[in-house]
Amino acid sequence: MRLPAAAEFSPGQVDLRDVLEIVARHSGNRRAIVEALRLKYFAHAAAKQQSEAGRLEQQQKRANNVLIGLKSYGLFDTETRALTELGAELRKAHDDQGLYRAFATHILRRTHGMTVLQAVKDLQARGDRVSKDSLHRELERRGFSLPTATTHHTQLLKWLEKAGVIDTDRDYAVEEVLAAKLGGVELLVLDRLGELPRDQRAFLVTLRGLAETHGTEVMRTQDIFEACKIQHGQIFKEDQLSARVLQPLAEDGWITLSGRGTGRGGKSGGVAATQKLLELDPIRLAADSGDGVPPELRGRLRTPLAKIYADLSAAGTYEKGLALELLALRIVIDLGLHPKGFRERSAQTSGSEVDLICEGVHLHFSRWVLQCKNTTAAVGVSALDKEVGMAIRMRAHVIVLVTTGRFTDTVGQAVHDLTTGTNLQVVLVDGAALERYRSGGMAALVDFFRTQATATMRLKREQLPPKLGD
């Protein structure tokens, strides 16, 4: 997923109504449009350029960037050199409020604006400060491809601010009622959609498509399931259709059930889309983050770090297991890595340990295997041996062992041997390091990993021939 590239088309640089008027006035003549924009906004730019020709070139470039931003937002057609149908409609707005709210509606519904607002809300719920960098990381976790040091996301929010959807001066406070009105769906509903298991989402996608012609008409449940299999494959557990798929969707108000009989697995009877489902944009329904986070955990990613730590000591194994999974995800996210999936779910390991596979794209690609252990006992070398086998099998580059307790001395020696004798890298995160993470947050975690990377670099130099290692 990508966000529109604003370039010079930002509310701090240009006035939307003026830009639309300039394009309309010189419709069909790109050179004239660029010159009008240059005179309006950039006539005094590039003052440090010594030559007049150099100044003119820089001013024209910035004016042309306005058109690039207009095109990216769907307001300018480069072939006709004129406003698009959307741009022409915006130009008809009677006042500025109507103009900016109409533009915000487009941003929220067609350029991932609602997802950006979800990312803002997630950061706020976790107690993280919303900034250009933190929002960049959160959007990448959600599957966006963003250029390094980009301002695409912050410029988008500034346009939404012009419509009153968000207030950057109040820590990016979101006016959720207005966002729902303009975006056509509540943020809470989008959160619930993101948490739907694959089989429930697939059923809704199929039913929503059929409802384009059938509306809220009752259809045979069995027919919907058969159509769903054609679209999505064999993803259903036949003996749990009612409990896993139909009942939860009915309780959430997406479907209504009728004439239920005793058919195997819940295929008998009828099902119909509700008005709530019909009002939902199919694009929203079909969207999937593909972030490797189990749907039931996505909503819990907003859990503050302090609450996660507290739940590590919960009495119930289920709560402890969820907390350990969330801790693993928070570590991965705060390191700027992308989770690809759990090898074993904590619910199946009594909440004592969890393995997570993740990937990173910094200056190069890297694959990481991470294991968290919730234990007061010392973690021995056998745990490391297990992860070495996993790393070899997964073609991983980095192993991270995390424990709420401590590691034995033999683990430290084994890490030294692996670092100097193989291509693998190992990072040990013990209870003391986790305490620093709890108190210092992401900055403390990143600092710890950077320190470990520096130590690893020194050890890895021993692998080089003498002249190169000097």
N, C-alpha and C positions, 0 to 999 in steps of 0.2 A: 504494500500500500504506500501511496505517496501523497504528500500534501501539495497544494498549489504553491508555485514559486512566486512570491510577491515582487521580488526585485525592488524597483523604486516605487512600485504601486503599493504604498502604505499610507495609512491615515495621518501619519506624522509628516509625510512628504507632500501628499497631494490631496485635493478635495474631490471626492467621488463625483459629485454632480458636475463640477467644472470639467473634469476629465471626460465624462460622458458627452457633455455639450461640445467640447472641442472635437472629439472623434466624429460626432454627428455632423458638425459644421463642415468638416473637411472629408466627409465620407468618400471612400474610394481613392484618396490621395494620401498614401502613407507619408511621403516626404513632407507634405503640408501639415499633417497631424504632428509629426515629430518636431517640426519647426515651431508650431504653436505651443506645444508642451514645453519646448526649450525656453521660449520667451516667457512663458507663464511661471515656470518653476526653477529654471536652471540658468537664467541669463547672467547671474553673478557667480556661478559655480566655477571651480577650478581656477581660483584666483592666483594660485601659486605657479600656474603654468606661465612661463615667460613669454611664449609666443602666442599671438592672437589665434593662429591656426590650431595650436595645441589646446587652447581653452575651448574653442568652438567644437573640436572633436570630442572632448570630454563631455561637454554639455549635451551634444547630440546623442552620445552614447547613453547618458543617463535618461534623456527623454525617450529614447528607444526602449530602454529598460521598463519604462512605465507601460508601454504597449505589450511587452513580454509578460508582465504581471497581469495585465488585463486579459490577455489570451489564456494564461494559466488558470485564471478564475472563471473562464468561460464567457467573458464579456466582449471580446474582440475577435473577429474572424480575419486571419492573416491572408486568406485568399481573396475575399471581397474587399478587404481593407476597410471594414465597416463594423458597427456594433452587431453583435449577435442578437437573436430574438430576445434573449434574457437581458442584454444590455439595453435594448430599446425599451423593454418593459420597465426597467428600473428608471430610465430617464423620464418616464411618464409620472413618476411619484409626485404627489402634490406638495409634500413637505419633507424635511430632512428625516423626521422620525419614520415616516412611511418608506423613504428611500433606504435607510440603513436597516430597517427591520426586514424589508423585502430581500436585501442582499444577505442579511444574516440567515434568512430562511434557506436561501440557496446554499450558503456555506454549511449550515447544520445538516441539511438533507442530502447534499450531493458532493461535498468535498471533505467528508470525515470530521466535520466540526463537532458533532455529538461525541465522537470517540475521543477527541481532544479534551472536551469537557469532562468525560469520564476519567481520563488520565489525571486531570487536575484534581478531581474529587478523590481519586485514589491516593494521591500524594498527601492531600490534606487529612484524609482519614487516618493515614499511617503516622501523622505528625511530622511529615517531611516538608521542608520549605519548598514552595513552588518557585522554580527559577528556570532560566533558559536551559541550563545543563540538566537539572533533575527531570524536567519535562521531556527533554530530548531522550534521556535514558528510558523513561517510562513509555514513551511512544515506540521506541525501538523494541522494547519488550513485547509490545502489543502487535508487532509485525510490520511497523513502518520502516521504510528505507529513507533515511534522512542524510543529506550531505553533512560532512564535518563542519562544525561551527556555523550551521545554518540558523537563520531566523525565521524560516517558513512558519513554524508553529507559533512563535510569539507575534508575528505580524497577523496571522489568522485571528488570534485572540484580540488583537487591537481593533480589527474590523468588527468583531462581535461586541467589543466594548462600546463602539459607536452606537450600537443598537440597544445598549443597556443590558446585554445578556451576562456580562461579566464586569467586574470592577478590579482592575489591576492595582489600584491604590489601596484596596482593602484585602490584600493578600489573595487576590484572584477569587474573590467571593463570586459564586455563581448564582444568578437569579433563576432558580430551577423552574419556577412556574412559567416564566417567559420563555425559557429554553425549550420547555415541553410544548408550548403553544406554537413556537416558530419551527421547532424541529419535528413536530408531529408525533413525538413519543416522549414519555418521561424517562429520565435518566435511570430511575429505579427499575423500570421495565427493561431497559437495555442491559442492566446488570443481571437481572433474572434470566434474560435470554442467553447471556454469556455463560451462565452457570448450568444451562440445560445439558444433560448427557447427550451423547451423539444420537442415540436411538430416538429420543423425544424430539430433538431438533429436526432429524430427518423426517419424522412423521409430520411435523408442522410444515416443513418446506413443501412436501407433497400435497398436503391438504390445502395449503394456501394457494398453490398453483391451480388446483381443481376448483377452488372457490372463486377464481376469476370468472368462471362461467356458471357455477352452481350457487354462488352466494352462500347464504346460511341454510341452504336446502340439506336435508338429511340424506346421507349416502351410506351404503353398506360398509360397515367397518372392514370386512374382509377385502372388499375391493380397494380400499385405501391402502391396506397393508400390502396387497399384491402390487399395486402401483409403486409403492415405496420401495419394494424389493428391486423392481426394475431400475429405479433411479439410483438407489444407494447400496444395493447388494444385500447379502445375508447378514444383517447387523442385529437382528432381533432374537431374543431368547423366547422361543415359541410358547413355553409354559408360563411366562411371566409378563405377557403383553399387557394385561389389565393393570397389574400392580406396578409395573415399571414404566409404562408408557401412558395408557389411557387415563387412569385415575389421577396421576399428578398433573397432567395437562388440563383435565377438567377442573381440578381444584384451583388451578391458577387462572381459570377463566378463558383459556384459549379455545376449548372445544366444549360441546355438549354431547352427552351420551343418551341414547334412547333405545327401548326395545331390547335391552340386554337379556340374553338367554343363558344357556349353560354351555355354549360352544367352547371348544378347547382353546385355552389361553386368552380368551376375551375377544375373539374375532367376530362373535355373533352380535346381532343388533346393529344399530346405526350410529353414525357420528356426524356432527356438523360443525363447521367453523362458526365461531362467535363474531360479533361485530368488532370486538377487540382485535381478533386476528385479522379480519378484513381491513381494518384501519392501519395495520402495520405494513410499512413499506417492505416488499419482498427482499429488497437489497439488505435491509437490516437483519432479516431472518436468516438469509443465506450466508451472511458474513460469519467467518470463523477465524479467531485470532491465530490458530495454529501455533500457539506459543509453548506447547508441551506441558501446560498446566492442566491437571484434571479439572473438568468443569466445576465440580463441587468445591474446589479450592480457590477458584478465581475470585469469588466474592470475599473470601477470607484474606486475600492479599492486602486488604485495607487494615488488617489487625495491627495495632501499634506494637512495636517491638517489646515494650514492657509487658504487655499482655501475653505475648508469645512466651516470654521467659517465665512468667508466672505459671502458665499452663504446662510447662515442662515438668512441674512438680505436682500436677493434678493427681487426684486419687484414681480416676478411671484411665484405663489404658487407651481408650479411644481418644480422649482429650489430649493425653500425652503424645499419642501418635500424630494427631493433627498439628500439634504445636511443633513437633520435630520436623514434619514436612514443611511447615510454614517457615521455620528457621532456615532450613536448607534453601528454600526459594528466596527468602530475603537476602541471604548471603550472596547467592548467585546474582540476583537483580542489582544489589548494591555494588557488586564488582563489575557491572556492565556486561554480564554474560547472558546468554539466551538459554533458558531451560528447554530441553528436548523431551524429557519424560522421566518418570520414576521407573527404576528396575523392579523394585519391590515396594508395595505400598505399606506404610507403617501399620495400618489396621491389620495386616497379615503377619506382622512381626511383633505384636504386643506393644507397639509404640516404643520399642527399644532402639531400633536403628532404621535407617532409610538410605537408599542409594539414589543419586540423581545424576543424570547425564546432561551436560550443558556444553554450549559452544561459544566461542568468542571470536569477534572480528575486530581486531585493533589494527596494528600494522601488518598482521598476518592472521590466518585462520588457526584456531586451536580448539581441541576438544578436551573437555575436562570430565573426570569422574569424581563425584563428591559423595562421601559417606558420613552421615551424622550418627553419633551414638549418644543416647541419653542414659548415662550410667555414672555411678559414683566409683566404680571399680576402675583400676588402671587398665588402659587399653594396651594389649601386647602386640607382638610382631605378627601374630597370625592374622590380625585384622588388616595389616598392611599387605601381607602376602595375598590375601583374597582380592584386594583392590588392584594389585599389580597384575594378577591374572585377568581381571576385568578390563584393565587399561589396555593390555595386549590384545584382548579379544575385540575391544571397541576401537582400536587404533587411536587411543587417546594420547595426549601429550602431557597432561598434568593430573596428578592425583591429589585430592584434598581430603584429609581425615579430620573430622571435627568431633570433639567429645566434650561433654559437660564436666568431665573429670580430668584425668591426666594420662600421659603416655609413659610407658616404662622406658628405662634407659636403652634397652635393646632396640626399641623402635627408632630412637634417634640415630643409633649406629647404622641400622639398616637403611635409613633414609640417606645417610652420608654415602654408603656404598652404592645405592641406586643412582644417586645424583652424579657421582664421579664415574660410575662404570656403565651407565646406560644413557639413552636419550631422554628418559623420563625425568619429570620434575615432581617433587612431593612437598606439600605444605601441611604442616601439623598445626591445628588450631585447638588449643586446650581450653579448660575452663577459665583460666586467667585471661586469655585472649578474648573469650566470649564476654567476660565481664567488662573489658575495655570497649567492646563493641556495644554492649548494652548502654554504657554511660556516654560513649563518644559518638555513637551512630556510625553512619557510612564513612565519615572521614577517618575514624579510628580503624575501621576495618581495612580500608584501602591503604592506610599507612602501614598497617601490619603486613599486608601482602606485598607491598612494595619493599619493605625491609627484608622479607623472606626472599624475594626475587633477587635482590642485591647479593644476599648470601649465596644463593644458588649460582649466580653468575660467577662469583669467585671460585666456587668449586668446579664449575663446568670448564673453567680455563685449564684445569689439569688435563682435560681431554685433548687439548690442542698440542701439536708438535712444539718443542721447546722454543723455537724462534717466534712462533705465532703467539704463544702463551705468555711471553715476556711482557 
